[in-house]
């Protein structure tokens, strides 16, 4: 048994013990969990930054975990594995989010159904090895917090030393949820 599965088993046992002490049933837990769907908590102080502070998924929802997506090659003449093959950060962010949008569409979902996003970014060698977060945000704000699509996901964005594939500046994974 791995350490993670041991922790999961312990958590499940603790939940079962808590239910036996307070007298809840599987039906009662399901009823308590059923609710109003996706509830988005805005950032405090009327902050208009295009992310939610947290997103709660309630009730009978399909929750979809989308694997990390890399940007498409946009310049096949550029050296393989170079930033030039994929474009600048805004171009790459747009390409990744279009890919995710396509994956979601195949499942009958849209960008407004994204409740959590994790972004992994590397420094841009064409920008003195600095992270181009503004470039990422220029691509991101085309999809979230707009008049056409106002829903904002909870989001984490981190800088990493490298991605598995050379050339891309970011990889994005999302979790989406939608009532059945």
N, C-alpha and C positions, 0 to 999 in steps of 0.2 A: 504494500500500500504506500503510495507516495505521500509526502507531507501535505500536499494540497488536498488530496482525497481524505486524509485523516482529519484535517481541519473541517472539511465539509461534513463528514460523518459526525464529528463532535457537535457541529452547529445544528445539524438535523436532530440529533439526540437531545440537545438542549432545548430546541423548539418543542419537541414532543413532550419533554418533561414539563416545560412551562405550561403547555396546553392541559396536561393532566392535572396540574396544580390549580389552574384557574378555570378549568372545566370548559374548554373550547373544543369544537369539533371541526372536521375538515369542511363541512358545509358552512359552519359559522365563519371560518377563516375565509372561505371563498366569498361569502356574502359581504364580509367586512372589506374584502379587497375590491369587490365590484363597486364601480363609482362612475365618475364623470369623464373618464378617458385620460387625455393628456392635459396636465395643468402646468403652465409655464410660469415660473417665478421671475419677474423682471429684476434687473439690477437695481440696487437701492438708489435713492436720490434722483429719480427720473433720468438716470443715465441712459443715453440713447445708443451706447455702444451695441453693435448688433449680435449680442449673445444673451442667453438667459442665464440667470444665476444658478438655477436648477430646473429640472424638468421631472415631474412625477408622472409615472405611467400607472393608471388605475384601471381596474376592471378587466373585462374580457377583451384583451387586445392581442393582436399579433405583434410580436416584437421581433424585428429583423436586425441581425448583426451583419453588417457589410464589411467584408475584408478590405484591408488597406489597398488603396488604388494609387498607382503612379501615373505621371503625366504621359501622354502619347508623344512619340517622336514627331516633330513638326518640320524638321529640316534633315532630310535623308542624305544631303550632301555634306553635312557637318561631320566632323570626326565622331566615330561611335563612342558613346560614353562621355561626351562633352556636354556642358551646359547649353552650348549653341544648338545641339541637336534637339533640345527640349524647349528652348526659349527662356526668357527671363521669368522671375518668380510670378508675376501677374499672369503671364501666359500659361505657366505650368499649373497655377492654382485653378485657372479657368478650365484647363484641360482635364484636371483631376475631377473637379466638381461636375463637369459635363459627363464624365465617365460614370460617376456615382449616380447622377441623375438618370442616366440610361439604365443602370442596374436596377434602381428603384422602380422605374417605369415598367420594366419587365415583370415586376411583382405587383403592379397596380398601385404603386406608391409614388409620392412626389417629394420634392425637397422640403415642403412644409411638414412632412411626416418625420423628418430627422429630429431626434430628441437629444442625441449626444454625438459629439464629434471629437476625435483626437487627431491632432496634426503633428507630424514629425517633420522638422525642417533642418536643413544643413546650411552652413554659411556659403555664400555665393563667391566662388573664386574670382569672378569678374567684378566683384564689388569689394576688393581688398579683404576678402574672407570675412565679410560682415553678413549677418543675417538680414535679409530683406523682408522684414515683417510688413512694412508698408505695401510692398508689392503683393504679398499674400492677401492683405486686407482689401486691396483694390480688386482682386479676383473674387474673394469671399463675399463682399458686399453686393455683388451682382445677383446673389442667390438667397441671401438671408437679410431680414430686416428691411425689405423693400415694400413699396406700396402693393406690388403684385403678389409678393410672398412675404408677409410680415412675421411669420413664425421664426423664432430664434432658438437654436439649440444650446444646451449647455456645452461648453467647449473647453478643451485643454489644448494648448499649443506649446510644444517643447522643442528646444534645439538639441540635436543629436550630433555625434561626431561624424557619422556617415550613415547612408542608407545602403541596402544590399546592392542595388544597381547604381553604378557610377553615372553621373550626369543629372538625374533628377534632383531638384532642390527640396522636394517635399513628398510625403506619403500621407494620405488621409484615410481614416476609417470612420465609419458612422454606425450609429444604432438608430433605427427608425421604428415607430410604433403607430398602429392604426387600428381602430375598432374593426371587428370582424363584420 
